[in-house]
């Protein structure tokens, strides 16, 4: 093996070892559910203030999908398990309580839908409310989504 080839191999191995070492960067957080599994806040404390939980994974086990309700409370959409939805942050308060249970206003894309009984808007992006409970949704790190897109 030549000297330059050996050096190249050593640099490659060193790079690999450094990549496998734990990172010293600060680990991002997600919101935590309470004892009942409810998400009652979207605020995540950080070193320079706080920020809002933006992305959610649908984890509902129901094969009929997670019901997503319009502003009148009617379930016109069902979201598929594995879909990732985004908090509708343009609202003043995307997290509301209805009969003591938290509901989250989310932005939904057509690809996230399992069932859509809307007529004129079928398959179009929309916003609707889902139950904010760990039985139905799980918070997703925004950094993890960025890594998936790379």
C-alpha positions in Angstrom: 0.0 0.0 0.0 1.4 3.4 -0.9 1.9 6.2 1.6 -0.8 8.4 0.2 -3.3 5.6 0.1 -2.5 4.7 3.8 -2.9 8.4 4.7 -6.2 8.5 2.9 -7.4 5.4 4.7 -6.3 6.8 8.1 -8.1 10.1 7.5 -11.3 8.2 6.4 -11.2 6.0 9.6 -10.6 9.1 11.8 -13.5 10.9 10.1 -15.7 7.8 10.7 -14.7 7.6 14.4 -15.4 11.3 15.0 -18.8 10.9 13.3 -19.6 8.1 15.7 -18.7 10.1 18.9 -21.6 11.7 20.8 -22.2 15.2 19.7 -21.5 18.1 22.0 -24.3 20.1 20.5 -27.4 20.8 22.5 -30.1 18.2 22.0 -33.5 19.6 21.0 -36.6 18.9 23.0 -40.2 18.1 22.3 -43.3 18.8 24.4 -44.2 16.2 27.0 -47.6 14.8 27.7 -49.1 14.9 31.2 -50.1 11.8 33.3 -53.2 11.2 31.2 -51.3 11.5 27.9 -52.7 15.0 27.1 -50.5 17.7 25.5 -51.7 20.8 27.4 -48.9 23.1 26.1 -47.0 23.6 22.9 -44.3 25.7 24.5 -40.8 24.2 24.7 -38.3 26.1 27.0 -35.0 26.9 25.4 -31.8 28.7 26.2 -33.1 31.9 24.5 -36.7 31.9 25.4 -39.1 29.3 24.2 -40.5 28.0 20.9 -43.6 26.1 19.8 -43.9 22.4 18.9 -44.5 22.4 15.2 -44.7 18.8 13.9 -46.7 15.8 15.0 -46.8 12.1 13.9 -50.2 10.4 13.8 -49.8 7.3 15.9 -53.5 6.4 16.3 -54.1 2.6 16.1 -57.6 2.9 14.7 -57.6 1.5 11.1 -60.3 4.0 10.2 -57.8 6.8 10.9 -57.7 9.7 13.4 -60.7 12.0 13.1 -59.9 15.6 12.3 -62.8 18.0 13.1 -63.8 21.3 11.5 -64.6 24.4 13.6 -68.2 23.1 14.1 -66.9 19.9 15.6 -67.8 17.7 12.6 -65.4 14.9 11.6 -65.1 15.3 7.8 -61.5 14.0 7.5 -59.6 11.0 8.9 -55.8 11.1 9.0 -53.7 8.1 8.2 -51.3 6.5 10.7 -47.8 7.7 10.0 -48.8 11.1 8.6 -46.9 14.1 9.8 -49.0 17.2 10.4 -48.0 20.7 11.3 -49.4 22.9 14.1 -51.4 25.7 12.5 -49.3 28.4 14.0 -51.1 31.3 12.3 -53.8 30.9 15.0 -53.5 32.8 18.2 -54.0 29.7 20.2 -53.8 26.4 18.2 -54.4 24.4 21.4 -57.9 24.6 22.9 -59.8 22.8 25.5 -63.2 21.2 24.7 -65.0 19.5 27.6 -61.7 19.5 29.5 -59.8 17.7 26.7 -57.1 19.4 24.6 -57.5 19.7 20.8 -54.8 20.9 18.4 -55.4 22.8 15.2 -53.2 21.4 12.5 -52.4 22.0 8.9 -53.2 18.9 6.8 -52.0 18.0 3.3 -53.9 15.8 0.9 -51.4 13.0 1.2 -52.1 12.7 4.9 -55.7 11.9 4.4 -57.2 8.4 4.8 -60.8 9.5 4.3 -62.2 12.8 3.2 -66.0 13.3 3.0 -65.8 16.9 2.0 -67.3 17.5 -1.4 -65.8 20.5 -3.2 -62.6 20.5 -1.1 -61.9 16.7 -1.2 -58.1 16.1 -1.1 -57.1 19.7 -0.7 -54.9 21.0 2.1 -56.9 22.2 5.1 -56.8 22.9 8.8 -58.7 20.9 11.4 -58.6 19.9 15.0 -57.3 16.6 16.4 -57.3 15.2 19.9 -54.0 16.3 21.6 -53.2 13.1 23.4 -50.3 10.7 23.1 -52.6 7.8 22.2 -53.2 9.7 18.9 -50.2 11.9 18.2 -46.5 12.1 19.1 -44.3 15.3 18.9 -41.6 15.2 16.2 -38.3 17.0 16.3 -38.1 19.5 13.5 -34.3 18.6 13.2 -35.3 15.0 12.5 -37.5 16.0 9.6 -34.7 18.2 8.1 -32.4 15.2 8.3 -34.9 13.0 6.5 -35.2 15.6 3.7 -31.4 15.7 3.1 
